[in-house]
Structure formats: C-alpha cells, structure tokens
Amino acid sequence: MGVFVYLPLVLPLTALPIARLAEQHLHPRSATRLLAAVGTTLALCSTVCLALLMVVGTAQLPGNPLPDGWADPEVRAAVPYEEKAGIVAIGVLAAVVVACGSAVHRHVRQRIRATRALQSLQEQPSAVAVLPDPEPYAYALPGAPGRVVVSTAMMECLTARERRALVAHEQAHLAARHHRYLLATQLAARANPFLLPLRTAVAYSTERWADEEAAQAIGDRRAVAGAVGKAALFAHRSPTAPPAFAAFAAVGPIPRRVAALLEPVPPTRLWPPSSAHVAWAGLVATVGTMVSALSSLNATVTLVRILHEATLL
C-alpha cells in the first residue's frame, strides 16, 4: 500500500484555507454545502485508510479473522512497513469509532429528550411552539414535522417584526436540514481532528444561511440584524435544546453575522471566484480531496489483492 495509505490521514490539512475563506467570500449556502461535502469525503477516506492499516495490524494477533495464508512470510513481505503502524491504527480506529458513536448517541438522546419536552404541545397545529419559560431562547427542533421552539421570555424581548425574523430564521434551519450538515461535520471532526476548523466554519455558515433566508422572507435585512443582536444579549440555551441543533442566538460570532446582514446580499455565483485567494484555496481543497479519494481507493485495491493472493496460498 505504501505511502498511499497514509496520505488521506494528513490531506484534510488542504481544506483549512477554504474553511477560512469560504465563510468570508462565498454565499453561506454554497459555503455550507462545499465545506460539508469536502469534510465528509476527507473524513471517510481517512477512516477507510485507518481500517486498512488496522487489518494489517491485526494480521499477527492470535485469533484474527483473516485467512491463515495472510501470515505467510511471502505475503507479509508485500507490506513490510505497515505492520507497526497497523498496531497503532487499531487503537486510533477504536477511538474514532467510540467518538463518533458517542456523538450520534448524544444527538439522538437529546433529540428524543427535546421531543418529549414538547409532547404537551403536540395538540397545537402551529409549527411554532411557545414555551412558558423565563429564560429567553429559540431553536429549531427537526422531526416529522419539525418545530420552532421559542420561550415566552424571548418573544417579549423582540418587536413584532423581529419575531417574524426569528421564526423565519428557525424555519430556514428546518427547511434546509441544517442539523444534517452540523452532524456530518461533527462526525468528520471526530474522525480526523484536522477537520475541526471545517466544523466551526459550517456552524457559522448555517447560521448565516438562515439569516439570509429570513432577510429574504421578511424583506428587511436590518430587522433580522436587530433581532440577532438583541436576542444575543438575552439568550440562553434551553435545557431541552440539543447542542447539535441550530439556535437563533447561540454562542458564536454574533457581530460578524450582524455586520454581514447590514451589507448587501452576498453573490450566489461560484464562478468566477471573488478573489484569487478563494480560487487558490478551492483548488487546493479540490486537489486534496481527489488525491485522498484516489489514495484510499489505491490502498483498498492493493490490500484486497494481497488478501486474495493470501487466500490462495
């Protein structure tokens, strides 16, 4: 397998420039989709290569499920440099599986907890659930159907127009399935820590995406900016709000969101790029993703071929 099995482990570094520049120069919808796709692909390739190294590492362990011919010296000689790395990969891959499993379990558990907290309101036909709570908060709870959850304290903090902006923002989260992007990038970051900046960038770009949709829905960018800024002064996350879900005034770069809403609508075009830096960063990320995919494919084919030869011995 040679160097190809190691490249996908470090190639996520090629996505760091675009993670920083995409949220500044691209429309938030484009930035979210681009970064989520790049991050998910790089994380998948990285995990595949860890699994390939783990197979090599388990070859000499007693009771391994691989064919007996795998331990033949001639076969082992075909991959002489991956044995020690394979032993290390066993522990690393186990940590990745535990981290990703924990994230999924926490996501599902908190979603169930939030849904149960709203069971008393299920008879209400409205898609907006207003909870009597002295703590101001608002968040989008995905489901079938999804619900916008707002506390009475948050509603009292805002004007009528700002309330419309808040509801439109949260409905945009639900309509675009932003929780899926957030969960995908969270799992990608758990699989490869080099992808942590992409998770942060996607968390910001999903909020900006919803801001833009809300501004378009009510036709007033300043009202949305005022709602975001005012809500951030008072907001607290609800005990029932899962951290993986989008919240209207979650802790984050609120001043940047407000400043972006006070500027003109960002262009939706991807080509030509707005600057040479964006073009270069996009090219680097694209090449890195393609090389990562080809490297993991090459390593997989090589290992399958070796396993096939070992079985025939």
Buried (B, 14 or more C-beta within 10 A) or exposed (E): BEEBBBBBBEBBBBBBBBBBBBBBBBBBBBBBBBBBEBBBBBBBBBBBBBBBBBBBBBBBEEEBEBBEBBBBEEBBEBBEEBBEBBBEBBEBBEEBBEBBEEBBEBBEEBBEEBBEBBEEBEEEEEEBBBBEBEBBBBBBBBEEEBBBBBBBBBBEBBEEBBBBBBBBBBBBBBEBEBBEBBBBBBBBBBBBEBBBBBBBBBBBBBBBBBBBBBBBBBEBBEBBBBBBBBBBEBBBBBEBBBEBBBBBBBEBBBEBBBEBBEEEEBEEEEEEBBEEBBBBBBBBBBEBBEBBBBBBBBBBEBBEEBBEBBEEE
